[in-house]
Amino acid sequence: MGYQRLAPIHSVHEDDPEFSEGIDAFVVGLGEWIDTLQDAHAAGDFETLVARAAAQALAATTLGYPGLSDAARQVVRAAEDGEDENSRKAIGDLIELVQRVRLGHRSAA
């Protein structure tokens, strides 16, 4: 199984100057956000996991990343159900999308 390049994800608002600063700040903060989710999951703190994922889902929707928003909402659903393994998988799926968003943002700059 060889290396497969991830396809970049771009904001639907990437060409709109009104969104550029917000998109920049959002994408820069994605790494820290993922760290927070992973830390909350590792600690069994599903309340923080739900709150942080829900807030970022809303931000992703606003800034034109609907797929990322859907993935964050999947984390929320799994965490609300208290499903440790489902939460872990949802976070893993989210990490892949975050990588693709970061690739898309760098290629748009």
C-alpha positions as CSV (number, residue, x, y, z in Angstrom):
1,M,0.0,0.0,0.0
2,G,1.7,3.2,-1.2
3,Y,1.5,6.7,0.0
4,Q,-1.7,8.5,-1.1
5,R,-1.7,12.2,-1.3
6,L,-4.7,13.8,0.5
7,A,-6.9,16.0,-1.7
8,P,-6.9,19.6,-0.4
9,I,-10.1,21.1,0.9
10,H,-10.8,24.8,0.2
11,S,-13.3,27.1,1.8
12,V,-16.3,27.9,-0.3
13,H,-15.5,31.5,0.7
14,E,-11.8,31.4,-0.2
15,D,-12.2,34.1,-2.9
16,D,-14.3,36.4,-0.7
17,P,-12.1,39.0,0.9
18,E,-14.6,39.5,3.7
19,F,-13.8,36.0,5.0
20,S,-10.0,35.9,4.5
21,E,-8.9,37.0,8.0
22,G,-11.5,34.7,9.6
23,I,-10.4,31.7,7.5
24,D,-6.7,32.4,8.2
25,A,-7.3,32.5,12.0
26,F,-9.6,29.4,11.9
27,V,-7.1,27.3,9.9
28,V,-4.1,28.4,12.0
29,G,-6.1,27.3,15.2
30,L,-7.0,23.9,13.8
31,G,-4.0,22.1,15.2
32,E,-4.6,23.4,18.8
33,W,-8.3,22.6,18.5
34,I,-7.5,19.0,17.5
35,D,-5.1,18.8,20.5
36,T,-7.8,20.0,22.8
37,L,-10.3,17.3,21.4
38,Q,-7.7,14.6,21.8
39,D,-6.8,15.7,25.3
40,A,-10.5,15.8,26.4
41,H,-11.1,12.4,24.9
42,A,-8.0,10.9,26.6
43,A,-9.3,12.3,29.9
44,G,-12.8,11.0,29.4
45,D,-14.0,14.6,29.4
46,F,-16.9,14.2,27.0
47,E,-18.5,17.5,28.1
48,T,-15.5,19.5,26.9
49,L,-15.3,17.3,23.8
50,V,-18.9,18.1,22.9
51,A,-18.6,21.8,23.6
52,R,-15.4,22.3,21.6
53,A,-16.5,20.2,18.7
54,A,-19.9,21.9,18.5
55,A,-18.3,25.4,18.6
56,Q,-15.9,24.5,15.8
57,A,-18.7,22.9,13.7
58,L,-20.5,26.2,13.8
59,A,-17.3,28.1,12.9
60,A,-16.6,25.7,10.0
61,T,-20.1,26.2,8.7
62,T,-19.7,30.0,8.8
63,L,-16.3,30.0,7.2
64,G,-17.3,27.7,4.3
65,Y,-16.1,24.2,5.4
66,P,-19.3,22.1,5.4
67,G,-17.5,18.8,5.3
68,L,-15.4,19.7,8.3
69,S,-18.5,20.9,10.1
70,D,-20.2,17.6,9.5
71,A,-17.2,15.7,10.8
72,A,-17.1,17.9,13.9
73,R,-20.8,17.2,14.5
74,Q,-20.1,13.5,14.2
75,V,-17.6,13.9,17.1
76,V,-20.4,15.7,19.0
77,R,-22.9,12.8,18.4
78,A,-20.4,10.1,19.4
79,A,-19.3,12.0,22.5
80,E,-22.9,12.7,23.6
81,D,-23.5,9.0,23.4
82,G,-20.5,8.4,25.6
83,E,-19.1,6.1,22.9
84,D,-15.3,6.0,23.5
85,E,-14.4,4.0,20.4
86,N,-16.9,5.8,18.1
87,S,-15.5,9.1,19.5
88,R,-11.9,8.0,18.8
89,K,-12.9,7.1,15.2
90,A,-14.8,10.3,14.7
91,I,-11.7,12.3,15.9
92,G,-9.5,10.3,13.5
93,D,-11.8,11.1,10.6
94,L,-11.8,14.8,11.7
95,I,-8.0,14.8,11.8
96,E,-7.8,13.7,8.2
97,L,-10.2,16.5,7.1
98,V,-8.2,19.0,9.1
99,Q,-5.0,18.0,7.3
100,R,-6.8,18.4,4.0
101,V,-8.2,21.9,5.0
102,R,-4.7,23.0,6.0
103,L,-3.3,21.7,2.6
104,G,-6.1,23.6,0.8
105,H,-5.4,26.8,2.7
106,R,-1.7,26.7,2.0
107,S,-2.3,26.1,-1.7
108,A,-4.7,29.0,-1.8
109,A,-2.3,31.5,-0.1
